[in-house]
Amino acid sequence: MRASVFSLVPITKDDIRHIAALARLELDPEELEQLAADLAQILCYVEQINLVNTDNIIPRNRFVETENVFRED
């Protein structure tokens, strides 16, 4: 089992402030607190997805075979 970066590095309010500044968002303290909790939860879900064994899964760029539907002319 591989270690996850998300569980090793906690999300801080400074991280949220930095992300908000990059997105040009102004957040009040309540929004900052809620966003930190939401982002931590999202990263926990990503961590769970990263734990799924995909060794025998073939990478694909499309899941439905397509064909050219344009006419020859």
Secondary structure by P-SEA (a helix, b strand, c coil): ccccccccccccaaaaaaaaaaacccccaaaaaaaaaaaaaaaaaaaaaaacccccbbbbccccccccccccc
